[in-house]
Every structure is written in structure tokens, then in C-alpha cells.
Amino acid sequence: VLDREAAGRQAQWAAAPLAPRAAEVLVVHAAESGKALPVVEHLAPVLHEALLAVRLRYRNLRRIRRLEAILEIANQWNQTHEVQPLLVQMAEAATGLLGADRASIFLWDRHTHTLVGRPALGIQDGELRIPDDRGVVGQVIQTGRPRRVDATAEPDQVDHDVDEQLQYQTKTLLCVPLHGSSGELFGAFEILNKNQGVFTDEDEDALVELAAHAAVALESAQDRQQLLSANRQIADQAAEGVRLIGQSPAIEALRSIIHRVADTDLAVLILGENGTGKEVVAQSIHYLSGRRDKPFVAINCAAIPDALAESELFGHEKGAFTDARDARAGKFELATGGTLFLDEIGDLTLACQAKLLRVVEEKVLVRVGGSTPIHTDARVLTATNQALAEMVRAKRFREDLYFRLNVVTLELPPLRDRADDVLLLADYFLHDFCKQARRKPPKLTAAARRRLTEHPWPGNVRELRNLMERLAYLSTQPQIQAEDLAFI
């Protein structure tokens, strides 16, 4: 080796590989190579370990940054409630995160054995349909395992017909499965043409993590759209299907108040015995309001175990508790833009009442196990068959929450106090159920009608409704006699 600084004289050097079969070599200039060689051989493995530690640290830092980016992306997805915009967001996020050109989500239609890919640039309506056993995506669907392809090394693995259809050239490809909350496979997440090089193990790990969050967001959006669709259908039938039946003074007064408060955002507390129709009142308020096309979400607080009440109302993040395998939106999120009806509000624990008060006042919630604030503008309607004022005095219900929910009070009378409405309700239910049973409604004889009006109806409207349903399906005569009502 010539040392230029030594005027062309031969220099002394010592060199040793950092490790067996390592690409790196430690080279040291020395006055006497014989003395330097043992030092170099000693330093080489030390330097090798140091380099490995630095690389590992750099790899871990890169992975942490990617995970932080994925969590931020997932949070943005959870704020999107429509499937089509969500699919576009997912494709854009994947290409940006992994430095690629295109991405698509393929949803699996098992009944037709078809994969529906969105977004698909170059296709009308941005939708690509292929058989579920075709190409790399088909392989992922059939095996449930990720696949990476370098078209240069494996040209036969690329679906050239799809490339031609899209007027595109696939060079590199990474595809991972999408699994639902119960573990079932329902689609695949595909990303194409990395900007530099081929897709790596780290890319695959990142897309698998991204796909897990994508699956949760998609399920939530699909559930929400189904809920919206169902509520639109109900809203279309609201004028006929959700009606407060009756002509008694109490019901007329109640109907008048409902019309006045419906198109406001006032909190309404509905009081009444079991079976008086508190949910019907809540639905009437919702479908008469400007929120009628948005979700109406009802939950019976008495039916929720205390340990799960917060999760049901506010949702939870993955890992928040033992069985929380996936993140889940709560009832407040599902009712965003619409109405949340909390029946039997008096059965909530004091701890849950405190959190409910904060959400009602601030319109912001945090999922169980989470830290990200989520905005909700759901209107809250509540109901109970208990004496909340007495519960407040007994310190079993929070006073501040009571006054926050009790802006307007609607009290439903028991059916025994509205005898004039019994026959109206009976005729309404009987005709409705006979229509469902596809039969002509039988007539109530005078004796049967008298028996109905004299009955005390401890189960209120629910009891009467169930009786008419039974008669509609089980009575066989054109008339209903008093003897047919002997069991009430």
C-alpha cells in the first residue's frame, strides 16, 4: 500500500474483518503492522457489535415512527363514517406511508366468489371486479397469508389482463389479508410499485398493521351505513309507523309538547311505567326533528352489566380490557348526528353517570383505554320508570346529571288512566298485526270491547299490544268474543 503523505514510500497497514463473512473490514494505518494487527483483531468484533446495536436502534426507531404514523392514520380513519371516502383515504395513506404508487382495498363477496377492488384508477366508477381465485389477491384470499411479488423475478405472478385493463404496469406488489373483528377473512389490502427497490419485510409488517386498523374502520363504517340505511327506511315510514295513538287529554297535551321540542336540541327526560311507550315518544321526537335521516340509537341501561356500561356507551380501544380484541365505537359515536335514547337511565352506576355528564356537557368522549378525544353531537333523550328526584335525594343519582338531562320532562300516563284510548290502541294494533298476518281483521264484539276497557292493564300498552298480536295470529273466527279474552 502506498502512503501518499509518505512521499510514495510503502506504508504499514493492519486489516481484519469485523466478523466472519462480514462485508465490513477494519483497516488501520500503523507504524508497524505486526504490532497493530492484534489490536485490530481485538477491536474488529467490538466495532461489529457496536454497528449491530446502532443498526438495531435505527431499525427500532424507524419502526416506532411508522407505528406512530399508523396510529395517527387510524385515528383519522375512525373519524370517517362513509365507506367510499374511507377506501380512498386508506389507499392514499398506504402509498404515502410505504412510498408506493397505488393501493386498493379488495372486499370479498363470498356468495358470488368475486373480489371488488376500490379505488381502481382507470376503471369506470373506480371499481375493479375479479374472481376470488385470480392473481396475487386471489392467492391471499385463498391462503389468508401475505404475498410479495417482484415482477422482474416472477413475471407470471402478475395478472397482466388486469394491468392491460387498468393501462398500468405492475413492477412490485405487496398484498395482505383483511380480517374482521371475529377473525373471518373479508378482503385484502394491496399496494403496487414501490418508488425505490422492492417491498421489504418491514413494509409487509407495516401493511399488516395498517390492514388491522383498516379492517376495524371499515367494519365500523359499514355498520354505520347499514344503520343509516335502516333508519332512513324507518324515517320514511315514521308518519305511519311511529305514532302516539290516543285522544285522551293527557296524550293530546303530550303530542303538543313533542311537536314543540322535536326540532330543538333540548334534553328530554321521559317518565312513565314499564310498557307505557317511552321509546315511541323518543322515536316521535327524533322523526319529527331535523335529525330524522340520521341514526336513532336506543340502549337499555338496565340490560348492560355495570362492567361494560362505559364500553357500550363510549366505545373502547383494542386491548382496553381482557376481551377487547379490537377497537369498537360506542353508542354515542354510532348516534353522531342523530339521537341517542338512554332507557332506564336510573340504572347506571354513579361512576358511569359522571362520565356521561362530561360527554353530555362537552360533546366530547374518550374511548375506554384510549386518549384521543372524539367529538359527538348526538342528541340525548332519556327515560326511566323510577323516581329520579327521590334517587337524587338518596344520593343514588347525580344531581348535576339529573338537572342536565331534565331540561324538558314528558310524563306518560299508565293505560289504566287513559281508558278512552284503549279501544283506539286495540283497533290500531289488531289491524296492524292482521296486515302482517295477511288476514282480514276480526271484529271486537261489544262484550269484548267492554272487557278491554274494564281491564286494569298492569303491563300498560305493551300488554295490550301483545294481546292484539296473539289474537291476530291465533284467533280463527270473524269476531272476537269476551270469552276469547278470558286470559287477561
Backbone torsions as a table, in degrees:
resi	resn	phi	psi	omega
1	VAL	NA	131.2	179.9
2	LEU	-94.5	132.6	177.9
3	ASP	-99.2	110.4	-176.7
4	ARG	-63.3	-32.9	179.9
5	GLU	-73.4	-15.0	179.5
6	ALA	-98.5	26.5	176.1
7	ALA	55.6	41.3	174.6
8	GLY	85.3	-3.9	179.3
9	ARG	-72.5	157.2	-179.9
10	GLN	-69.7	129.2	179.9
11	ALA	-96.0	162.7	178.2
12	GLN	-102.7	125.6	-179.1
13	TRP	-130.8	149.9	173.2
14	ALA	-127.3	134.9	-177.1
15	ALA	-138.0	145.8	177.2
16	ALA	-154.1	141.5	176.4
17	PRO	-66.3	147.0	-180.0
18	LEU	-66.5	-29.0	178.2
19	ALA	-161.3	160.5	176.6
20	PRO	-55.1	131.0	179.1
21	ARG	63.0	18.3	176.6
22	ALA	-81.4	148.7	179.4
23	ALA	-79.1	-21.4	-176.7
24	GLU	-89.4	142.6	178.4
25	VAL	-128.8	136.2	175.5
26	LEU	-92.7	120.9	-179.6
27	VAL	-120.2	128.5	-176.6
28	VAL	-129.8	131.4	174.6
29	HIS	-79.6	132.5	-176.2
30	ALA	-143.0	153.8	176.9
31	ALA	-67.1	-39.0	179.4
32	GLU	-134.8	110.4	-176.1
33	SER	-62.8	-29.7	-178.4
34	GLY	-63.6	-37.5	179.1
35	LYS	-79.2	-28.8	-176.6
36	ALA	-79.4	-26.1	-174.4
37	LEU	-58.5	-47.5	178.1
38	PRO	-59.7	-36.4	179.1
39	VAL	-65.9	-43.6	179.3
40	VAL	-62.4	-43.7	179.9
41	GLU	-63.6	-29.7	177.7
42	HIS	-77.1	-39.7	-177.5
43	LEU	-74.6	-29.6	-174.8
44	ALA	-56.3	-52.5	179.7
45	PRO	-65.7	-31.5	177.7
46	VAL	-64.5	-45.8	178.0
47	LEU	-63.7	-35.8	178.2
48	HIS	-61.5	-45.5	178.4
49	GLU	-63.6	-38.7	179.2
50	ALA	-64.5	-41.5	178.3
51	LEU	-64.4	-40.6	177.8
52	LEU	-62.1	-41.5	179.9
53	ALA	-63.9	-42.5	179.7
54	VAL	-63.7	-44.3	179.3
55	ARG	-63.4	-41.4	179.6
56	LEU	-63.8	-42.9	178.7
57	ARG	-62.8	-42.6	179.3
58	TYR	-63.8	-41.3	179.5
59	ARG	-64.7	-41.4	179.4
60	ASN	-66.7	-40.3	177.5
61	LEU	-62.5	-41.0	178.9
62	ARG	-64.2	-40.1	179.3
63	ARG	-67.1	-40.4	178.9
64	ILE	-62.4	-43.7	179.6
65	ARG	-62.7	-38.8	178.8
66	ARG	-66.3	-42.3	179.3
67	LEU	-64.2	-39.9	176.4
68	GLU	-62.0	-41.7	178.4
69	ALA	-64.8	-39.9	-180.0
70	ILE	-64.2	-42.6	179.7
71	LEU	-64.3	-38.8	177.3
72	GLU	-65.1	-41.7	177.8
73	ILE	-62.5	-44.9	-178.9
74	ALA	-61.3	-38.3	178.3
75	ASN	-63.4	-39.3	177.3
76	GLN	-65.4	-40.6	178.4
77	TRP	-60.6	-39.7	-177.1
78	ASN	-67.0	-14.0	176.8
79	GLN	-90.1	-6.6	-179.9
80	THR	-100.8	123.3	-171.7
81	HIS	-108.7	1.1	178.2
82	GLU	-112.3	137.7	-170.5
83	VAL	-64.9	-47.8	-174.1
84	GLN	-62.4	-50.5	175.5
85	PRO	-60.7	-33.2	180.0
86	LEU	-64.7	-40.6	179.3
87	LEU	-63.5	-39.7	177.4
88	VAL	-65.1	-43.8	177.6
89	GLN	-59.1	-40.5	-178.9
90	MET	-64.9	-42.8	179.2
91	ALA	-63.9	-44.3	-179.7
92	GLU	-64.8	-40.4	-179.4
93	ALA	-66.0	-41.2	-178.5
94	ALA	-66.0	-44.6	-179.8
95	THR	-65.9	-37.9	179.1
96	GLY	-68.8	-40.8	-177.6
97	LEU	-69.4	-41.1	-174.1
98	LEU	-100.6	1.1	178.1
99	GLY	63.5	56.8	-177.9
100	ALA	-128.5	176.7	-173.3
101	ASP	-91.9	-45.4	-175.6
102	ARG	-141.2	158.9	174.9
103	ALA	-151.5	153.1	178.2
104	SER	-146.8	150.6	170.5
105	ILE	-103.2	128.5	176.1
106	PHE	-107.1	120.6	176.8
107	LEU	-99.6	135.6	-172.1
108	TRP	-94.2	119.8	172.4
109	ASP	-97.4	98.3	-174.7
110	ARG	-64.2	-34.8	-175.1
111	HIS	-67.0	-36.7	-179.2
112	THR	-102.0	2.9	-179.0
113	HIS	53.4	45.3	-176.5
114	THR	-125.8	143.8	172.2
115	LEU	-106.3	127.5	-178.8
116	VAL	-110.0	112.9	-176.5
117	GLY	-99.7	129.7	176.5
118	ARG	-142.8	146.2	-14.5
119	PRO	-74.5	149.0	178.5
120	ALA	-125.2	98.0	-177.6
121	LEU	-64.3	137.8	179.0
122	GLY	93.4	-5.6	179.0
123	ILE	-110.8	140.3	178.2
124	GLN	-58.7	133.3	-177.5
125	ASP	68.5	5.8	175.3
126	GLY	64.1	32.6	-176.1
127	GLU	-131.5	126.3	179.6
128	LEU	-112.2	129.9	179.1
129	ARG	-117.1	126.1	178.3
130	ILE	-137.8	156.5	174.9
131	PRO	-60.5	150.0	-174.7
132	ASP	-77.3	3.6	176.2
133	ASP	-118.0	18.6	-173.2
134	ARG	-107.2	136.1	173.7
135	GLY	70.0	-169.9	-179.1
136	VAL	-65.7	-39.2	178.8
137	VAL	-61.0	-41.6	177.2
138	GLY	-61.6	-39.3	177.4
139	GLN	-62.0	-41.8	179.3
140	VAL	-64.9	-40.4	179.2
141	ILE	-65.5	-41.0	-176.6
142	GLN	-74.4	-32.5	-176.4
143	THR	-100.8	-23.9	-176.6
144	GLY	74.3	17.3	-177.9
145	ARG	-122.8	151.5	178.8
146	PRO	-65.7	156.1	177.0
147	ARG	-139.6	139.1	174.0
148	ARG	-121.1	140.3	-178.2
149	VAL	-137.0	133.8	169.3
150	ASP	-109.1	108.6	-173.7
151	ALA	-61.1	-25.4	178.5
152	THR	-66.4	-41.6	-178.6
153	ALA	-86.5	-29.6	-177.2
154	GLU	-130.9	68.2	-176.7
155	PRO	-63.1	-27.1	-177.6
156	ASP	-75.1	-11.5	179.8
157	GLN	-82.6	-13.6	-178.8
158	VAL	-89.3	136.0	177.3
159	ASP	-81.8	94.3	-175.5
160	HIS	-69.3	-24.9	176.7
161	ASP	-64.8	-40.4	177.5
162	VAL	-67.3	-42.1	177.0
163	ASP	-56.6	-43.2	-179.5
164	GLU	-66.5	-40.1	179.3
165	GLN	-63.2	-38.0	-178.6
166	LEU	-89.6	-4.7	-175.4
167	GLN	54.9	54.2	-172.6
168	TYR	-141.6	156.1	177.1
169	GLN	-122.0	112.7	178.6
170	THR	-81.9	124.3	179.2
171	LYS	-108.0	-45.1	175.5
172	THR	-134.4	150.8	-173.6
173	LEU	-147.9	139.9	173.8
174	LEU	-134.7	130.3	-177.7
175	CYS	-139.4	133.0	179.2
176	VAL	-129.6	154.9	-178.8
177	PRO	-77.3	157.2	173.1
178	LEU	-111.6	122.0	-179.8
179	HIS	-112.7	137.1	178.6
180	GLY	-76.7	178.8	-176.5
181	SER	-63.9	-26.9	178.5
182	SER	-94.0	6.1	175.5
183	GLY	96.5	-8.2	-177.3
184	GLU	-74.7	146.4	178.5
185	LEU	-82.2	126.6	-179.0
186	PHE	-129.3	3.9	178.5
187	GLY	173.2	-166.6	-178.7
188	ALA	-147.5	153.0	179.4
189	PHE	-115.4	115.2	-175.4
190	GLU	-116.7	139.6	177.0
191	ILE	-133.5	140.3	-170.4
192	LEU	-122.7	146.1	167.1
193	ASN	55.6	82.1	174.6
194	LYS	-63.4	141.7	-175.3
195	ASN	-62.7	-35.8	179.4
196	GLN	-135.1	124.4	176.7
197	GLY	72.3	-153.4	-178.7
198	VAL	-114.5	167.0	178.6
199	PHE	-70.3	137.9	-173.6
200	THR	-107.4	177.5	174.4
201	ASP	-59.4	-41.0	179.3
202	GLU	-62.9	-39.9	177.3
203	ASP	-61.6	-42.6	-179.4
204	GLU	-63.9	-45.4	178.3
205	ASP	-59.6	-41.4	-178.8
206	ALA	-65.5	-41.9	-179.1
207	LEU	-70.0	-34.0	175.6
208	VAL	-62.3	-44.2	178.5
209	GLU	-64.5	-42.8	179.4
210	LEU	-63.4	-39.7	-179.5
211	ALA	-64.8	-35.1	179.0
212	ALA	-62.5	-43.5	177.7
213	HIS	-70.5	-35.2	178.6
214	ALA	-63.1	-40.8	-179.2
215	ALA	-61.9	-43.0	179.4
216	VAL	-63.7	-46.3	-178.9
217	ALA	-63.8	-40.1	-179.9
218	LEU	-66.1	-45.0	178.7
219	GLU	-59.8	-43.5	-180.0
220	SER	-63.1	-44.0	179.8
221	ALA	-65.7	-40.8	179.3
222	GLN	-65.7	-42.4	177.4
223	ASP	-61.0	-40.7	-179.6
224	ARG	-66.2	-41.1	179.9
225	GLN	-66.5	-38.1	176.3
226	GLN	-63.3	-40.5	178.5
227	LEU	-64.7	-42.5	177.7
228	LEU	-62.6	-42.7	-179.7
229	SER	-62.4	-44.2	178.9
230	ALA	-63.0	-40.4	-179.1
231	ASN	-70.1	-31.6	175.9
232	ARG	-65.0	-40.0	178.3
233	GLN	-63.6	-42.6	178.4
234	ILE	-64.8	-40.7	-179.7
235	ALA	-61.2	-37.2	179.1
236	ASP	-65.0	-27.3	-179.2
237	GLN	-101.0	6.1	-171.5
238	ALA	-59.3	-42.2	-176.2
239	ALA	-61.3	-30.5	-178.5
240	GLU	-101.0	-41.6	-171.8
241	GLY	-82.6	-27.8	-179.9
242	VAL	-116.3	93.5	-177.6
243	ARG	-132.8	141.9	175.1
244	LEU	-90.0	102.1	-174.1
245	ILE	-82.8	133.5	174.9
246	GLY	147.0	154.5	178.7
247	GLN	-126.8	6.2	179.1
248	SER	-67.4	153.6	-179.0
249	PRO	-55.0	-38.2	-179.2
250	ALA	-63.7	-41.7	-179.5
251	ILE	-72.5	-38.2	177.0
252	GLU	-61.6	-43.1	178.8
253	ALA	-65.1	-40.8	179.5
254	LEU	-63.6	-42.8	179.7
255	ARG	-62.7	-38.0	179.0
256	SER	-64.4	-42.7	179.6
257	ILE	-66.4	-40.1	179.5
258	ILE	-57.5	-44.8	179.8
259	HIS	-63.4	-33.5	-178.6
260	ARG	-75.6	-34.8	-175.5
261	VAL	-93.8	-13.8	-171.8
262	ALA	-57.0	-47.2	-173.9
263	ASP	-91.8	24.8	172.1
264	THR	-113.5	176.6	174.8
265	ASP	-107.9	21.1	179.7
266	LEU	-64.4	141.8	174.4
267	ALA	-73.8	135.7	-176.9
268	VAL	-124.5	128.8	175.0
269	LEU	-105.8	121.8	-177.2
270	ILE	-105.9	121.5	-178.3
271	LEU	-109.7	148.5	178.0
272	GLY	162.8	158.6	177.9
273	GLU	-66.4	164.7	175.1
274	ASN	-59.3	135.6	175.4
275	GLY	85.7	5.1	-178.2
276	THR	-83.2	-12.8	176.9
277	GLY	104.0	35.2	-178.4
278	LYS	-64.9	-36.8	179.1
279	GLU	-70.8	-31.7	176.1
280	VAL	-63.0	-39.5	177.1
281	VAL	-64.0	-44.6	179.0
282	ALA	-61.1	-42.8	178.4
283	GLN	-65.4	-38.5	178.4
284	SER	-61.0	-43.5	178.0
285	ILE	-60.9	-44.9	-178.0
286	HIS	-63.8	-48.7	-173.0
287	TYR	-77.8	-10.7	172.6
288	LEU	-93.6	-2.5	-175.7
289	SER	-99.1	175.0	176.4
290	GLY	-73.0	-3.5	179.4
291	ARG	-95.3	8.2	-170.1
292	ARG	-58.7	-28.0	180.0
293	ASP	-88.9	-2.4	178.5
294	LYS	-97.9	171.7	-174.0
295	PRO	-64.5	143.2	164.9
296	PHE	-110.7	111.6	-175.6
297	VAL	-114.1	121.3	-179.7
298	ALA	-113.5	141.3	177.4
299	ILE	-142.6	135.7	177.7
300	ASN	-93.3	106.2	-175.4
301	CYS	-63.6	-26.5	-179.8
302	ALA	-71.4	-19.9	-176.6
303	ALA	-91.9	-3.3	-177.9
304	ILE	-97.3	128.1	173.0
305	PRO	-58.3	142.5	-176.9
306	ASP	-53.5	-38.0	-176.0
307	ALA	-68.3	-20.9	-176.3
308	LEU	-107.8	-0.9	-174.2
309	ALA	-60.2	-46.3	-178.4
310	GLU	-64.7	-39.9	178.8
311	SER	-64.4	-41.4	179.8
312	GLU	-64.5	-40.7	-176.6
313	LEU	-79.5	-44.7	-171.0
314	PHE	-109.7	-5.5	-179.5
315	GLY	83.0	173.3	178.4
316	HIS	-146.8	157.5	176.2
317	GLU	-92.7	161.1	177.6
318	LYS	-58.7	130.3	178.3
319	GLY	82.6	6.3	-178.4
320	ALA	-64.0	-30.8	175.4
321	PHE	-152.4	-178.7	-167.7
322	THR	-53.7	-47.3	-174.8
323	ASP	-95.7	9.7	-178.8
324	ALA	-84.8	77.7	-177.1
325	ARG	-76.0	-23.2	179.6
326	ASP	-140.8	159.6	173.9
327	ALA	-69.0	150.8	-177.6
328	ARG	-148.0	134.1	177.1
329	ALA	-75.4	142.0	177.1
330	GLY	-88.3	-179.3	-176.5
331	LYS	-64.3	-33.5	178.3
332	PHE	-62.5	-43.2	178.8
333	GLU	-65.8	-42.1	-179.1
334	LEU	-63.6	-28.8	-177.3
335	ALA	-92.6	5.7	-177.7
336	THR	-54.5	128.7	-178.3
337	GLY	88.1	-16.1	-177.7
338	GLY	-117.7	-137.5	-174.9
339	THR	-128.3	135.1	173.8
340	LEU	-109.6	121.9	179.9
341	PHE	-106.9	115.3	179.6
342	LEU	-102.8	100.5	179.1
343	ASP	-84.7	150.2	-178.3
344	GLU	52.7	51.2	-177.9
345	ILE	-60.8	-26.8	-178.3
346	GLY	-67.1	-11.2	-178.5
347	ASP	-89.8	-2.4	177.6
348	LEU	-72.8	145.2	177.2
349	THR	-69.0	160.6	179.0
350	LEU	-62.0	-36.5	179.5
351	ALA	-64.4	-42.3	179.5
352	CYS	-70.2	-33.5	176.9
353	GLN	-60.6	-39.3	-179.6
354	ALA	-62.3	-43.6	179.8
355	LYS	-70.6	-35.1	177.3
356	LEU	-63.4	-41.6	179.1
357	LEU	-58.4	-43.7	-178.5
358	ARG	-63.9	-42.3	-179.1
359	VAL	-67.0	-41.9	-180.0
360	VAL	-63.3	-39.2	-177.5
361	GLU	-78.0	-42.0	-172.7
362	GLU	-96.9	-12.5	-178.3
363	LYS	59.4	28.0	179.6
364	VAL	-136.6	136.2	178.0
365	LEU	-128.4	161.5	173.2
366	VAL	-128.2	126.7	-179.9
367	ARG	-63.2	153.2	175.9
368	VAL	-60.7	127.7	-178.7
369	GLY	83.1	3.1	-178.6
370	GLY	-114.1	177.2	178.5
371	SER	-135.9	-4.5	-177.1
372	THR	-87.2	122.2	176.8
373	PRO	-67.7	136.4	179.1
374	ILE	-123.3	124.5	-178.1
375	HIS	-77.4	140.9	174.0
376	THR	-140.5	136.1	177.5
377	ASP	-118.6	28.0	179.0
378	ALA	-65.1	136.2	173.5
379	ARG	-79.1	136.3	-175.8
380	VAL	-106.4	121.8	171.0
381	LEU	-114.6	138.9	-178.2
382	THR	-128.0	161.0	179.4
383	ALA	-150.8	155.5	176.3
384	THR	-160.7	155.8	172.3
385	ASN	-105.1	6.3	-178.9
386	GLN	-99.8	163.1	177.0
387	ALA	-86.9	92.0	-175.0
388	LEU	-62.8	-36.4	-179.8
389	ALA	-60.5	-40.9	177.2
390	GLU	-68.1	-35.8	177.9
391	MET	-65.4	-35.1	176.7
392	VAL	-64.0	-45.3	179.5
393	ARG	-63.8	-32.5	179.9
394	ALA	-85.8	6.0	179.1
395	LYS	63.3	27.2	177.2
396	ARG	-103.4	-3.3	174.8
397	PHE	-144.3	136.3	-175.8
398	ARG	-65.7	130.9	-179.8
399	GLU	-65.6	-41.5	-178.5
400	ASP	-64.6	-38.7	177.6
401	LEU	-68.3	-39.1	179.0
402	TYR	-56.8	-48.2	-178.9
403	PHE	-71.5	-27.8	178.9
404	ARG	-71.5	-35.4	-178.6
405	LEU	-87.2	-20.7	-172.4
406	ASN	-100.4	48.0	176.0
407	VAL	-70.4	-44.7	174.6
408	VAL	-127.1	131.4	178.7
409	THR	-110.5	128.6	174.4
410	LEU	-117.6	126.2	-178.6
411	GLU	-115.1	122.8	179.9
412	LEU	-91.0	125.4	178.4
413	PRO	-74.2	151.6	174.5
414	PRO	-67.8	158.1	-175.3
415	LEU	-64.5	-29.0	179.4
416	ARG	-64.7	-20.6	178.9
417	ASP	-94.8	4.2	178.6
418	ARG	-134.9	57.5	-175.5
419	ALA	-57.7	-30.4	-179.0
420	ASP	-65.2	-19.4	-176.8
421	ASP	-94.7	-9.3	-174.9
422	VAL	-60.0	-48.3	-176.8
423	LEU	-70.2	-36.2	175.4
424	LEU	-59.7	-47.0	179.6
425	LEU	-65.3	-41.3	-179.7
426	ALA	-61.2	-46.7	179.2
427	ASP	-63.5	-40.9	-179.4
428	TYR	-62.4	-50.0	-178.2
429	PHE	-66.4	-41.2	-178.4
430	LEU	-63.2	-45.4	178.6
431	HIS	-65.4	-39.0	-179.1
432	ASP	-65.0	-45.4	-178.7
433	PHE	-73.1	-33.1	176.4
434	CYS	-66.6	-33.7	175.2
435	LYS	-62.8	-42.3	177.6
436	GLN	-66.8	-35.8	179.9
437	ALA	-81.5	-3.3	178.4
438	ARG	57.9	51.1	177.3
439	ARG	-141.2	160.9	177.0
440	LYS	-74.4	133.9	-177.9
441	PRO	-64.7	131.9	174.4
442	PRO	-73.3	158.6	-179.7
443	LYS	-93.3	143.6	175.1
444	LEU	-86.8	123.4	177.5
445	THR	-70.0	166.1	-179.7
446	ALA	-59.5	-40.0	179.8
447	ALA	-65.8	-38.8	179.1
448	ALA	-66.8	-39.5	-180.0
449	ARG	-67.0	-37.1	178.3
450	ARG	-66.3	-39.4	179.2
451	ARG	-64.6	-38.0	179.4
452	LEU	-64.3	-42.0	-177.1
453	THR	-73.6	-25.0	-178.9
454	GLU	-86.0	-16.6	-178.0
455	HIS	-70.7	139.3	-176.3
456	PRO	-77.0	-12.5	176.4
457	TRP	50.5	64.7	177.9
458	PRO	-62.8	-25.0	178.0
459	GLY	-92.2	4.1	176.0
460	ASN	59.4	-147.3	-173.9
461	VAL	-63.0	-33.7	179.9
462	ARG	-61.4	-41.2	178.7
463	GLU	-63.3	-44.3	179.4
464	LEU	-64.7	-41.9	179.3
465	ARG	-60.9	-45.5	-179.4
466	ASN	-64.6	-36.1	177.9
467	LEU	-63.9	-45.6	-179.7
468	MET	-66.0	-34.8	177.3
469	GLU	-64.6	-42.0	178.7
470	ARG	-62.5	-44.5	-179.6
471	LEU	-65.6	-39.1	-178.5
472	ALA	-61.4	-36.0	-175.3
473	TYR	-95.7	-28.3	-172.2
474	LEU	-107.4	-24.4	179.2
475	SER	-73.0	144.0	-176.4
476	THR	-116.3	-10.2	-176.2
477	GLN	-93.1	158.6	179.7
478	PRO	-72.5	-13.4	178.3
479	GLN	-128.5	149.5	176.0
480	ILE	-105.8	119.6	-178.4
481	GLN	-93.2	165.7	177.5
482	ALA	-59.3	-34.3	-179.7
483	GLU	-63.8	-26.7	178.4
484	ASP	-69.3	-14.4	-178.3
485	LEU	-107.6	19.0	-174.8
486	ALA	-62.6	-22.8	-175.9
487	PHE	-82.3	-2.7	177.1
488	ILE	-100.5	NA	NA
